[in-house]
Amino acid sequence: MDAYFGIQPEHMRYLTGFALDDGEDRVAGNSGRFLVSADEVVVLADSRYRLQAAAQASGARLEATAYDLAATWPGLVKSLGARRVAMESAAISHELWQQLQAAAPEVELTEASGWVEAHRATKEPAEVERIKSACAVADRSLAAILRRVRPGQTERELALALEWEIRTGGADSLAFGIACLAGPNAAMPHGSPSRREVDIGQVLLLDFGATVDGYRSDMTRTLFVGEPAAGDLAIYEIVAAAQSASMDLLRVALRAGLPAPSGRDVDAAARRVIVAAGHGEHFGHGTGHGIGLATHEQPALSRAASDEPLPSPTVFSVEPGIYIDGETGVRIEDLVLFDRTRTDLERLTGFPGDVLVVGV
């Protein structure tokens, strides 16, 4: 390849320094799209983003752009001497691909999938520190709202209170929309807060994260409002045991100097515990996912994950769950640092995962 053409916001920031806020890429046009050759990085920016790009992508050549990328494409690839260009095939639309191919038919466009994702899965120390900072903000924010969890409070009210703590507690933004789900609503793994009121004897599932300097955290805690119901408590203990099984597999590999397990292995360790307890059909999602500039990135920890050993150092979630329609849901999620140069697994989420009763 003579050059790599990218459009994904996380890749823009990772490779060039140019950063778009969540959702900004939908209105930025071609600004932030970039070309990387062996000798140069080119960042496109229209008049709205010119000053921002100059400040953030200081080592790059800036090129003015309009909404018609095809019109400037021949000059761009010629300036790099590019005859073969790798394209982010998972993100570039078929329409744009055709437009660029027609604009410079002498330039071969080739699919590139997972190249930058593989690099981003391995975390540098500065990236880990930013994720740790985001975890610390999330930890403090949850602790700050615990006394506000009372019967009669709605899911939306508690989600708003948590968002306020995150945004005023050191985060640049939320990592993603907060899930605050009470009682039977907790059976929706990615549900949105509603006007449902919290009630005694129910669970309250909170899934949320903070963003610090572009890097994200992600944690889930399932709290008990008042005295835990026996069935909910039993499910919580199963989920906690499943998470411990995955964590133990990772710890043994590090302490004994064994080859790194695969994401599929880590998922299987948690899934065996849940299946053995009779809840296999109630655990539909994967056990975890990588995190960094995006909330969900490589490596994946699931039944469909790669059999390749986990990269190192890397950061990912461990988050088994059990969800029973119309009744309840329990998930426990922590971020961990898996680093082959260490002898133990580092848990980056600081908030305790023990049974916690609130609202009394």
C-alpha positions in Angstrom: 0.0 0.0 0.0 1.2 3.5 -0.7 -1.4 5.2 1.6 -4.1 4.5 4.1 -7.4 6.4 4.0 -9.4 6.6 7.2 -12.7 8.2 8.3 -13.5 6.6 11.8 -13.4 9.3 14.5 -11.4 7.1 16.9 -8.8 6.4 14.2 -8.6 10.1 13.4 -7.7 10.9 17.0 -5.4 7.9 17.4 -3.3 8.6 14.3 -3.6 12.3 13.8 -4.7 13.9 17.1 -7.7 15.5 15.5 -10.7 14.9 17.8 -14.4 15.1 17.1 -17.0 15.0 19.9 -19.4 12.1 20.0 -21.9 12.6 17.1 -19.9 15.5 15.6 -18.7 13.3 12.7 -22.3 13.3 11.4 -22.1 17.0 10.7 -18.4 17.5 10.1 -18.6 16.5 6.4 -15.1 15.4 5.3 -13.3 17.2 8.1 -11.0 14.9 10.0 -10.7 12.3 7.3 -7.1 11.5 6.7 -4.5 9.9 4.6 -1.3 8.3 5.9 1.6 7.5 3.7 5.1 6.3 4.6 6.3 9.9 4.8 3.3 12.1 5.6 0.0 12.5 7.3 -2.7 14.6 5.6 -5.8 15.8 7.5 -8.8 17.3 5.7 -10.5 20.3 7.3 -13.1 22.8 6.1 -13.3 26.3 7.4 -15.2 25.2 10.5 -12.4 23.0 11.7 -9.3 24.6 10.3 -8.0 26.2 13.5 -8.9 23.1 15.6 -7.1 20.8 13.2 -4.0 23.0 13.1 -3.8 22.9 16.9 -4.6 19.2 17.4 -2.9 17.6 14.3 0.2 19.6 14.6 2.4 17.2 12.7 0.1 16.8 9.8 -0.4 18.6 6.5 -3.8 20.3 6.4 -5.8 20.3 3.2 -8.9 22.4 2.7 -12.0 20.3 1.9 -15.6 20.8 0.9 -18.4 18.3 0.8 -17.3 17.0 -2.6 -14.4 14.8 -1.6 -14.2 13.2 -5.1 -13.3 16.5 -6.6 -10.1 16.9 -4.6 -9.3 13.2 -4.4 -7.1 13.0 -7.5 -4.9 15.8 -6.3 -4.6 14.3 -2.8 -3.4 10.9 -3.9 -1.1 12.4 -6.5 0.5 14.6 -3.8 1.4 11.4 -1.9 2.5 9.5 -5.0 -0.1 6.9 -4.1 -1.1 4.3 -6.7 -2.6 1.8 -4.2 -4.7 3.1 -1.2 -5.9 1.0 1.7 -9.5 2.0 2.6 -11.3 1.5 5.9 -13.8 -0.8 4.3 -15.9 -1.4 7.4 -16.7 2.3 7.6 -16.6 3.8 4.1 -19.9 3.7 2.2 -20.2 1.9 -1.1 -21.3 5.2 -2.6 -18.1 7.0 -1.5 -15.9 4.1 -2.6 -17.4 4.3 -6.1 -17.0 8.1 -6.2 -13.4 8.0 -5.3 -12.7 5.1 -7.7 -14.3 7.0 -10.6 -12.5 10.3 -9.7 -9.0 8.6 -10.0 -9.4 5.3 -11.9 -5.6 4.9 -12.1 -5.5 4.5 -8.3 -6.3 1.0 -6.9 -8.5 1.1 -3.8 -8.0 -2.0 -1.5 -10.0 -3.1 1.5 -8.3 -2.7 4.9 -10.1 -4.1 7.9 -8.9 -4.3 11.5 -5.5 -2.7 10.9 -5.8 0.2 13.2 -8.1 -1.6 15.6 -5.3 -4.2 16.2 -2.9 -1.4 17.1 -5.5 0.3 19.4 -6.1 -2.9 21.3 -2.6 -2.7 22.7 -2.5 0.2 25.2 0.4 2.5 25.8 1.0 3.7 29.4 -0.5 7.1 28.8 -3.7 5.5 27.5 -4.0 3.3 30.5 -3.6 6.3 32.8 -6.4 8.1 31.1 -8.7 5.0 31.4 -7.8 4.8 35.1 -8.7 8.5 35.5 -12.1 7.9 33.8 -12.7 4.9 36.1 -11.9 7.1 39.2 -14.4 9.7 38.1 -17.1 7.0 37.7 -16.3 5.4 41.0 -16.7 8.8 42.8 -19.8 9.6 41.0 -21.6 6.4 41.9 -20.6 6.8 45.6 -22.0 10.4 45.5 -25.5 9.4 44.6 -26.0 6.3 46.7 -27.9 8.3 49.4 -30.3 9.6 46.7 -31.5 6.2 45.9 -34.8 6.0 47.7 -38.2 4.5 46.9 -40.2 6.9 44.7 -37.2 8.2 42.8 -37.5 7.5 39.1 -34.9 5.9 36.9 -34.6 9.1 34.9 -34.1 11.2 38.1 -31.3 9.0 39.3 -29.6 8.8 35.9 -29.6 12.6 35.7 -28.1 12.8 39.2 -25.4 10.4 38.2 -24.7 12.3 35.0 -24.3 15.6 36.9 -21.8 14.0 39.2 -19.8 12.6 36.2 -19.8 15.8 34.3 -18.9 18.0 37.3 -16.5 15.4 38.8 -13.7 15.6 36.3 -15.1 14.0 33.1 -15.1 15.7 29.7 -18.3 13.9 28.9 -20.3 10.7 29.4 -18.7 7.6 27.8 -22.2 6.6 26.6 -25.9 7.0 27.7 -26.5 5.9 31.3 -28.6 2.8 31.9 -30.5 3.1 35.1 -33.0 0.3 35.3 -35.2 -0.8 38.3 -36.8 -4.1 39.0 -38.0 -5.9 35.9 -36.5 -3.2 33.6 -33.1 -4.5 34.7 -33.8 -7.5 32.4 -32.9 -5.2 29.5 -29.1 -5.3 29.2 -28.9 -2.0 27.4 -32.2 -0.4 28.4 -32.8 3.4 28.7 -34.0 5.1 31.9 -37.8 5.6 32.1 -40.2 7.2 34.5 -40.4 3.9 36.5 -40.1 4.5 40.2 -37.6 2.6 42.4 -39.3 0.3 44.9 -38.3 -1.6 48.0 -37.3 -5.2 47.3 -36.1 -4.6 43.7 -32.7 -4.4 42.1 -31.3 -1.2 40.5 -28.9 -1.8 37.6 -26.6 1.1 36.7 -24.4 0.9 33.6 -22.3 4.0 32.9 -18.9 5.5 32.2 -16.9 8.7 32.1 -14.6 10.1 29.4 -11.3 11.7 30.3 -9.1 13.2 27.5 -10.8 11.0 25.0 -10.5 7.7 26.9 -13.5 5.9 28.5 -14.5 3.9 31.5 -17.4 1.4 31.7 -18.8 -0.1 34.9 -22.1 -1.8 35.9 -23.3 -2.2 39.5 -26.5 -3.9 40.5 -27.7 -2.5 43.8 -30.5 -3.8 46.1 -33.2 -1.4 47.2 -34.0 -2.5 50.7 -33.7 -6.1 51.8 -32.7 -8.2 48.8 -35.2 -10.7 47.5 -33.9 -14.2 47.9 -34.1 -14.9 44.2 -32.3 -11.7 43.2 -29.5 -12.4 45.8 -29.0 -15.9 44.5 -28.7 -14.6 40.9 -26.2 -12.0 42.1 -24.0 -14.6 43.7 -24.0 -16.7 40.5 -23.0 -13.6 38.4 -20.3 -12.8 40.9 -18.9 -16.3 40.8 -19.0 -16.2 36.9 -17.0 -13.0 36.9 -14.5 -14.4 39.4 -14.0 -17.5 37.2 -13.0 -15.3 34.3 -10.7 -13.2 36.5 -9.1 -16.3 38.0 -8.3 -17.6 34.5 -6.5 -14.4 33.7 -4.7 -14.2 37.0 -3.4 -17.8 36.7 -2.0 -17.1 33.3 -0.1 -14.1 34.6 1.1 -15.5 37.8 2.3 -18.8 36.3 3.7 -17.2 33.1 1.4 -19.2 31.0 0.3 -18.2 27.4 -2.5 -15.6 27.4 -6.0 -17.1 27.2 -8.1 -16.0 24.3 -11.2 -13.9 24.5 -13.2 -17.0 23.8 -11.5 -18.8 26.8 -12.4 -15.9 29.1 -16.0 -15.9 28.0 -16.2 -19.7 28.4 -15.0 -19.5 32.0 -17.8 -17.2 33.0 -20.4 -19.0 30.9 -19.7 -22.4 32.4 -20.7 -21.1 35.9 -23.9 -19.6 34.6 -24.9 -22.6 32.5 -24.1 -24.9 35.5 -26.5 -22.8 37.6 -29.3 -23.3 35.1 -29.3 -19.8 33.6 -27.5 -20.4 30.3 -30.4 -19.1 28.2 -30.4 -15.9 30.4 -26.9 -14.8 29.4 -27.0 -13.8 25.8 -24.2 -11.2 25.4 -20.5 -11.6 25.6 -18.4 -11.5 28.8 -16.5 -8.4 27.9 -15.0 -6.0 25.4 -12.0 -3.8 24.9 -12.2 -0.1 25.7 -10.3 3.0 25.0 -11.1 5.8 22.6 -14.3 3.8 21.9 -16.5 2.2 24.5 -16.5 -1.1 22.5 -13.3 -2.0 20.7 -10.9 -4.9 20.5 -10.3 -7.4 22.1 -13.7 -9.1 22.2 -14.5 -11.6 25.0 -17.4 -13.7 23.7 -18.4 -17.0 22.1 -17.6 -15.5 18.7 -14.2 -14.0 19.8 -10.9 -15.0 18.2 -9.0 -18.0 19.4 -5.8 -15.9 19.3 -4.2 -15.1 22.7 -5.3 -11.8 24.2 -2.9 -8.9 23.3 -0.8 -7.3 26.0 -1.0 -4.8 27.6 -4.7 -4.3 27.0 -7.8 -3.1 28.9 -11.2 -4.8 28.7 -14.4 -5.3 30.7 -15.4 -8.5 32.5 -19.2 -8.3 32.7 -21.3 -11.5 32.9 -25.0 -11.1 33.6 -28.3 -12.9 34.0 -31.6 -11.4 32.8 -35.0 -12.9 33.4 -37.8 -11.3 31.3 -40.4 -9.5 33.4 -38.6 -10.2 36.6 -35.1 -9.0 37.2 -31.6 -8.6 35.8 -28.1 -8.6 37.4 -24.8 -7.6 35.8 -21.4 -6.9 37.5 -18.9 -5.1 35.3 -15.3 -4.1 36.0 -12.4 -2.9 33.8 -9.1 -4.7 34.1 -5.6 -4.3 32.8 -4.1 -7.5 31.4 -0.3 -7.0 31.1 2.1 -9.9 30.5 4.9 -7.9 32.2 3.0 -8.1 35.5 2.3 -11.0 37.8 -1.3 -10.1 38.6 -4.4 -8.7 37.0 -5.0 -5.1 37.8 -8.6 -4.1 38.4 -9.1 -0.5 37.3 -12.7 -0.2 38.6 -12.4 0.9 42.2 -16.0 0.7 43.4 -16.6 -2.5 45.4 -18.5 -5.3 43.8 -20.0 -6.7 47.0 -23.7 -6.9 47.7 -24.8 -3.3 48.5 -28.2 -2.4 50.0 -29.5 1.2 49.4 -32.7 3.1 50.0 -33.1 2.3 53.7 
